[in-house]
Amino acid sequence: MTADSKKWLKFRLASILAIFLILFIALLSRAFQLQVLSGEKLKKLAVRQHITTLPIHSERGMIYDRNGEKLAMSVLADSVCADPTRISDPARVSREIASILNMDPSVVLKKISEPKSFCWLARKISSQQALMVESANLEGIFLIKEPKRFYPNGQLAAHLIGFSGFDAEGLEGLEKKYDPYLRGTPEKLTWARDAKGKKLFVHVEHDPSAKSGSANLVLTIDSRIQYLAETHLKDAVLEKGAKGGVAIVMDPKTGEILAMANEKGFNPNNIKGLTSEAWRNRAITDSFDPGSTFKPFLVAAALEEKVVKESDRFYCENGHYQVANRVIREANHKKHGYLAVRDIIKYSSNIGSAKIAEKLGREKFYAYIKNFGFGSRTGIDLSGEAAGVLRPVRSWTRVDTTNIGFGQGISVTAIQLITALSSIANGGVLMKPYIVKGLTDKNNQPVKMFAPEAVRRVVSPDTARRMAVMLTDVVGAEDGTGKRAHIMNVAVAGKTGTAQKYDFKRGAYSSEKVRTSFIGFFPSDNPQVVILVMLDEPQRDKWGGVAAAPVFKNIGEQILNCFKTNIREAPAFDPQPVHDLQLVSA
């Protein structure tokens, strides 16, 4: 080997060593950068790529009726999510998953094409859909278990209970009103994936800083009575061709609502496509002219003020009474001469009532109307209650005074009406109506219980008793307007009502559209239940005594068959207060 060859060989070896040294130094520098300088940043990136954390809520509290029957509960359901960074063929995946979830493929494609590691595709899907998603085994598509609200009785008490949304927040009814109590404690759901995107484990962590929640609601509602009210109301609406209707059952001595039914109903398990009209609780939101069901409050006021006695007689003008520029007529073209006060109630005389109102005077009449609770909200523990319409007494004319005497020119709600009659049934005390009996913890131990609340005394026990006797004659007498509400072997007190609906387009009361109603209680000498029935725009039998009274009878008879003479069975939960519950932060 020549000297030049040896020099060339040494140069090549030196060059190779230099290159290796440079590469080694470069690799060492890169390793130092990755492990020391950028280690924490890369660690977080790795966590984001392989570990996903989501804020979720635990199960909402249960809702029970007064006897422990479940009305609302939480069950686990599957939700579908995606990691777009793990999807190599978004077009194919979007087509396949969209067909399973009944979604628009373009919507899915847009979601899974975004540069992020998580997105929801569908929440709380059916078990059949979940099986199909699992079987499809699509890359980057995952199933997560979430609590889903379930209403085991479907439509039963739906207008009261309301419903909750996908994120466990109450949206309507009691679910919304008591959401701070019912809402579950916030949690974090974490799951890890391997390099292929396969889910390895799931971990649920409670938020230690969150206040305790997820209490159960115990209602005053009895699901058996609720079922009776809903069933008979629905039958009547169909039979009479009515636009809708309301039925309420109340304990007059406590103010507890035992049933509150609306027709038409809805199923809170499936509200897709429905509007707020479907779930509006018309028993508390809608106001209307009460018609003749308002007459007992006029007469009770006149008795209390000693303006009249039951035997006092009023000339009823043979069915035609001129008041200023207004002519008052009797319903159904009836013509009465002289009628005693008790007969004015029994035959539901408009003219007799108008004359009693004139004798009582507008100032005193107005004061009693207010004391019976009209013109203001009852305070029932439900959202959306209306106050009705009671114009200031200073604006009343003589026509107003007489019209309101027979329930026209004043607007009331169904809950106001039954609450007011309950004060006559219980001896003269206005009780605050309520729906929630109390709150319990997850072991159904009492947390907070609500007691009956007396608002004020409206009339004396003697006036209430005398009024009850007259109302008993309305139902018990063969010629009483409420005879179709009669229940065998039980004394029933009640009052019929047929009110013309106001036509705002014409600016006058309609001669065709009416609300028919019946409100009453039994046994009349020791009332345990008050029942209100109202039908909106019946097309057949447009009189309260014909359309609504039989519904009262049907509900009342079955309550008696179910409970005999005692509706106040032992509650499922001890009503003694224990301790207060902390609210969940909104």
Buried (B, 14 or more C-beta within 10 A) or exposed (E): EEEEEEEEEEEEEEEEEEEEEEEEEEEEEEEEEEEEEEEEEEEEEEEEBBBBBBEBBBBBBBBBBBBEBBBBBBEEBBBBBBBBBBBEEBEEBBEBBBEBBEBEBEEBBEBBEEEEBBBEBBBBBEEEBBEBBEEEEBBBBBBBBBBBBEBEBEBBBBBBBBBBBEEBBBBBBBBBBBBBBBBBBBBEBEBBBEEEBEEEEEEEEEEEEBEEBBBBBBBBBBBBBBBBBBBBBBBBBEBBEBBBBBBBBBBBBBBBBBBBBBBBBBBBBEBEEEEEEBBBBBBBBBBBBBBBBBBBBBBBBBBBBEBBEBEBBBEBBEBEBEBEEBEBBBBEEBEBEEBBBBBBBBBBBBBBBBBBBBBBBBEBBBBBBBBBBBBEBBBBBBBEBBBBBBBEBEEBBBBBBBBBBBBBBBBBBBBBBBBBBBBBBBBBBBBBBBBBBBBBBEEBEBBBBBEBEEBEBBBBEEBBBBBBBBBBBBBBBEEBBBBBBBBEEBBBBBBBBBBBBBEEEEEEBEEEBBBBBBBBBBBBEEBBBBBBBBBBBBEEBBBBBBBBBBBBBBBBBBBBEEBEEEBEEEBBBBEEBBEEBEBBEE
